[in-house]
Amino acid sequence: MGGRVLSGSQSQASTWPVGGVCVWRPGSRCCGSAGARRERGDGGSAPRRLTILLWQWPFGQHFDFINCTMFYSTPNCHITVNRSWSQEADAVIMHHRDVYRDTKRLAKLPRLPSQRWIWFNLESPSHTPNLKAMDNLFNLTMSYRRDSDIFAPYGELQLLSQPQPLSIPPKTKLVAWIVSNWRADSQRVKYYKELKKHIDVDIYGRYHLPLPQQELLPTISQYSFYLAFENSQHEDYITEKLWRNALSSGTVPVVLGPPRENYERFLPPDSFIHVDDFASARDLARYLQELSRDAERYQRYFQWRKWLKPVVGANWSLHLCRACHFLQTTEARYRAVPNLSEWFV
């Protein structure tokens, strides 16, 4: 993925969050980069170039490293997957789903006293096996959780320097949902089955209507509502289902995931519809139908876009840059993460 700004009906979002831009935070008119939370207390000396070893490609997916100075004001890091650097690297990033079966061997690996091991995970606890084996193995955490050492969200809201005119893509259809991991016993599928009794929902993905990746945003932009239903419900687990599929396409997300209060840590309260706001799926369906026929009320769900722009952040290279920036701007203090399994669950 490149640093392009999407055009046409996709113009509501940009692919890359930039480290130096203003990032919106609820309850405040101030903003700041998520990566620069704790600055190094070393009298202002220039950060040195660090080496970060990516233990292995996440899920086996190869990608190009990027120059982190494009997004942060700190020097670029030397990022490598060559394990010959294991005894020289300042930090080692290990992606949970690629190492959880091999923790006994990892615990026996020689490591520099000053080297920081970073536990990296973007999956929910429901899809993060063998967590207990991670206790006392890592020094830092990097995940979508806001209380991680290195915050790696699926998306953020960028505060614009000037208000933008409201632009809503034309709506010709009602409700859409993209789902490939279909599990009949999951909460989201059970809720959908109740919802479809009262309102039509077009489903895309594996075993459903085909939708090429390049057609995703233009297609979803035609719908008034998008079901941003997470595959499991956990704190801060708000994924590309909301940030890319719904917000980047310029539709109104109907969310099923953590409680409304959790979503409001990331989004204005009038930017989404939560299933918990309704006593039943039937009540939700009735509300969606009424809202689709009332242009003035529907437009209220877009007012926030005058000042805010959703930015999709789920990119491997960018997350490595988040780690690079954190390591260079945070005082190095040794610590282990003793109860990672209790914290993450």
C-alpha positions in Angstrom: 0.0 0.0 0.0 1.2 3.5 -0.8 0.7 6.9 0.7 -2.1 7.8 -1.7 -5.3 9.7 -0.9 -8.3 7.8 -2.1 -10.4 9.7 -4.7 -14.0 10.0 -5.7 -16.4 8.2 -3.4 -13.3 7.0 -1.4 -12.1 10.4 -0.5 -13.2 10.2 3.1 -10.0 8.4 4.2 -6.3 8.3 3.6 -4.2 5.1 3.7 -1.4 6.3 6.0 -1.7 8.1 9.3 1.2 10.5 9.5 3.1 10.7 12.8 3.2 14.5 12.8 -0.5 15.2 12.1 -3.1 16.0 14.7 -4.9 12.9 15.9 -8.3 13.5 17.4 -9.0 12.4 21.0 -12.5 12.4 22.6 -13.3 15.1 25.1 -10.5 17.4 24.0 -9.8 20.0 21.3 -6.1 19.1 21.6 -4.5 16.4 19.6 -1.2 14.6 19.3 0.5 11.7 17.6 -0.4 8.3 19.3 3.2 7.3 19.1 4.8 10.2 20.9 3.3 9.8 24.4 6.4 9.7 26.6 9.5 11.6 25.4 13.0 10.6 26.2 14.4 12.4 29.2 18.0 12.7 28.1 18.4 16.5 27.9 17.3 16.7 24.2 20.2 14.7 22.6 19.5 13.5 19.1 18.2 9.9 19.0 20.7 7.4 17.5 19.8 5.1 14.6 18.4 1.9 16.1 18.3 -1.6 14.7 15.1 -3.6 14.9 14.9 -7.2 14.1 11.5 -8.5 12.8 11.8 -12.1 13.9 9.8 -13.3 11.0 7.3 -12.0 8.4 3.8 -11.8 10.0 1.6 -14.6 8.7 4.4 -15.2 6.2 3.4 -12.0 4.3 6.4 -10.2 2.8 6.3 -6.5 2.5 8.6 -3.5 1.8 10.1 -1.6 4.7 9.6 2.1 4.6 11.6 5.1 5.6 10.0 6.1 8.9 11.1 9.7 8.6 8.2 10.1 6.2 5.9 9.9 9.2 7.9 10.8 12.2 10.4 13.5 13.0 12.9 11.0 14.4 15.6 9.2 12.4 14.8 6.1 10.5 15.6 2.7 12.0 17.5 -0.1 10.5 14.8 -2.8 10.2 15.7 -6.3 9.1 14.5 -9.9 9.1 18.0 -11.2 9.0 18.5 -13.1 12.3 22.3 -12.7 12.1 21.5 -9.3 13.8 19.9 -11.1 16.8 22.9 -10.3 19.0 23.2 -6.7 17.9 19.6 -5.5 17.4 18.3 -2.9 19.9 14.9 -4.6 19.7 13.3 -7.8 18.4 9.6 -7.7 17.3 7.8 -11.0 17.5 4.4 -11.5 16.0 2.3 -13.7 18.3 0.6 -15.9 15.8 4.0 -16.8 14.3 5.8 -17.7 17.6 3.2 -19.0 20.0 3.9 -22.6 19.2 7.7 -22.2 19.9 7.9 -20.3 23.2 10.1 -22.8 24.9 12.8 -22.4 22.3 12.4 -18.6 22.4 12.9 -18.6 26.1 16.3 -20.3 25.7 17.6 -17.9 23.1 20.6 -15.7 24.1 19.7 -12.1 24.3 21.5 -8.9 25.1 20.7 -7.4 28.5 19.8 -4.1 26.8 17.8 -5.7 24.0 14.0 -5.2 24.2 11.7 -7.9 23.0 8.3 -6.6 21.7 5.2 -8.7 21.7 3.2 -7.8 18.6 -0.4 -8.8 18.1 -3.4 -7.4 16.3 -5.8 -10.3 16.9 -8.4 -10.4 19.6 -7.9 -12.6 22.7 -10.4 -15.1 21.2 -7.9 -15.7 18.4 -4.7 -15.4 20.4 -3.7 -19.0 21.6 -1.1 -19.9 24.2 -1.0 -16.5 25.8 0.1 -17.9 29.2 3.4 -18.9 27.6 4.2 -15.3 26.8 4.4 -14.2 30.5 7.8 -12.9 31.5 9.2 -13.4 28.0 8.7 -9.8 26.6 9.7 -6.3 27.6 7.1 -4.3 25.6 3.7 -4.8 24.1 2.5 -3.5 20.7 -1.2 -4.0 19.9 -4.5 -2.3 19.1 -5.1 -1.9 22.9 -4.8 1.7 24.0 -2.9 0.7 27.1 -0.2 -1.1 25.1 3.3 0.3 25.3 3.2 0.9 21.6 -0.3 1.7 20.4 -1.0 0.2 17.0 -4.6 1.0 16.1 -6.5 -0.2 13.1 -7.4 3.4 12.4 -7.5 6.9 13.8 -9.3 10.2 13.2 -7.1 13.0 11.8 -8.1 16.6 12.9 -8.2 18.8 9.8 -6.7 22.3 9.8 -9.8 23.7 8.1 -13.4 22.6 8.0 -14.3 20.7 4.8 -17.7 20.9 3.0 -19.9 17.9 3.7 -19.8 15.3 0.9 -21.9 12.2 1.2 -21.7 9.6 -1.5 -25.1 9.0 -3.3 -27.1 6.2 -1.6 -29.1 3.7 -3.7 -29.0 0.7 -1.4 -29.8 0.1 2.3 -27.5 -2.3 4.3 -24.3 -4.2 3.4 -22.1 -6.6 5.3 -18.8 -8.2 4.2 -18.0 -11.4 6.0 -15.7 -14.3 5.2 -15.2 -16.0 8.5 -18.8 -17.3 8.8 -19.5 -19.1 12.1 -23.1 -19.9 12.8 -22.5 -19.9 16.5 -20.9 -16.5 16.6 -22.7 -13.5 18.2 -22.5 -11.5 15.0 -24.1 -14.2 12.8 -26.8 -14.8 15.3 -27.6 -11.1 15.4 -27.6 -10.9 11.6 -30.1 -13.8 11.4 -32.5 -11.8 13.6 -31.9 -8.6 11.8 -32.6 -10.0 8.3 -36.1 -11.0 9.4 -36.9 -7.3 9.4 -34.6 -5.7 6.9 -32.8 -6.7 3.7 -29.0 -7.1 4.0 -26.7 -7.6 1.1 -23.8 -9.9 2.2 -20.4 -10.0 0.4 -17.4 -12.2 0.9 -16.6 -15.9 0.9 -19.7 -18.1 0.2 -21.7 -14.9 -0.5 -21.7 -12.2 -3.2 -18.2 -11.7 -4.8 -16.5 -8.4 -4.1 -13.0 -7.8 -5.6 -10.7 -5.8 -3.3 -10.5 -2.9 -5.7 -14.3 -2.7 -5.8 -14.9 -2.7 -2.0 -15.0 1.0 -1.3 -17.0 2.1 -4.4 -19.5 -0.7 -3.8 -20.0 -0.1 0.0 -20.3 3.7 -0.6 -23.7 3.1 -2.3 -25.2 1.8 0.9 -26.7 3.9 3.7 -25.4 1.5 6.4 -22.7 -1.0 6.9 -22.6 -3.8 9.5 -19.2 -3.4 11.2 -19.6 -6.5 13.2 -16.5 -7.8 14.9 -15.7 -11.5 15.1 -15.4 -11.3 18.9 -16.1 -8.7 21.5 -13.1 -7.4 23.5 -11.7 -4.1 24.8 -10.5 -1.7 22.0 -10.9 -4.4 19.4 -12.3 -2.2 16.6 -10.9 -3.2 13.3 -10.8 -2.5 9.6 -14.4 -3.5 9.5 -15.2 -0.1 10.8 -12.2 2.0 9.8 -11.9 0.8 6.2 -15.1 -0.9 5.2 -17.5 1.6 6.7 -15.8 5.0 7.4 -13.5 5.0 4.4 -16.4 4.2 2.1 -18.5 7.1 3.4 -21.4 5.1 4.9 -22.8 4.9 8.5 -21.4 2.0 10.5 -23.7 -0.2 12.6 -21.4 -1.7 15.1 -21.3 -4.9 17.1 -18.2 -5.3 19.3 -17.2 -3.7 22.7 -19.7 -1.4 24.5 -20.6 2.0 23.1 -18.3 3.7 25.7 -15.4 1.9 24.2 -16.2 3.0 20.7 -16.5 6.6 21.9 -12.8 6.5 23.0 -12.1 6.5 19.3 -15.1 8.1 17.6 -17.6 10.9 18.1 -20.8 9.5 19.6 -22.9 10.6 16.6 -20.7 8.9 14.0 -22.0 5.4 14.4 -25.0 3.3 15.5 -24.5 0.6 18.2 -26.6 -2.5 18.3 -26.8 -2.1 22.1 -28.7 1.1 21.6 -31.8 -1.0 20.7 -33.8 -3.5 22.7 -34.0 -5.9 19.7 -32.8 -6.4 16.2 -36.3 -5.5 15.1 -36.1 -2.1 16.7 -32.7 -1.5 15.0 -34.2 -2.5 11.6 -37.1 -0.1 12.1 -34.7 2.7 13.0 -32.5 2.1 10.0 -35.5 2.2 7.7 -36.8 5.4 9.2 -33.4 7.0 9.1 -32.8 6.1 5.4 -36.0 8.0 4.5 -35.1 11.1 6.5 -32.2 12.9 4.8 -31.8 15.6 7.5 -31.4 13.1 10.3 -29.2 10.8 8.2 -26.8 13.7 7.5 -26.3 14.2 11.2 -24.1 11.1 11.2 -21.7 12.9 8.8 -21.4 16.3 10.5 -18.2 15.2 12.3 -16.5 14.8 8.9 -16.3 18.5 8.5 -13.4 18.6 10.9 -12.2 15.0 11.1 -10.9 12.5 8.5 -10.7 8.7 9.2 -7.3 7.2 8.5 -6.7 3.5 8.1 -3.7 2.4 10.1 -3.4 -1.4 9.6 -0.2 -1.7 7.7 2.8 -3.9 8.8 5.4 -1.3 7.7 3.7 1.5 9.5 3.5 -0.5 12.7 7.2 -1.1 12.6 7.7 2.6 12.3 5.5 3.1 15.4 7.9 0.8 17.2 10.9 2.7 15.8 9.5 6.0 16.9 8.6 4.7 20.4 12.0 3.3 21.0 13.7 6.5 20.0 11.5 8.8 22.0 11.0 6.7 25.2 13.6 6.3 27.9 15.0 2.8 27.9 14.2 1.1 31.2 14.5 -2.6 31.7 11.3 -4.4 32.6 9.6 -7.6 31.8 5.8 -8.1 31.1 5.0 -10.6 33.9 1.3 -11.2 33.3 0.7 -10.5 29.6 -2.0 -13.2 29.5 -4.0 -11.6 32.3 -3.6 -8.1 30.9 -4.6 -8.9 27.3 -7.6 -11.0 28.2 
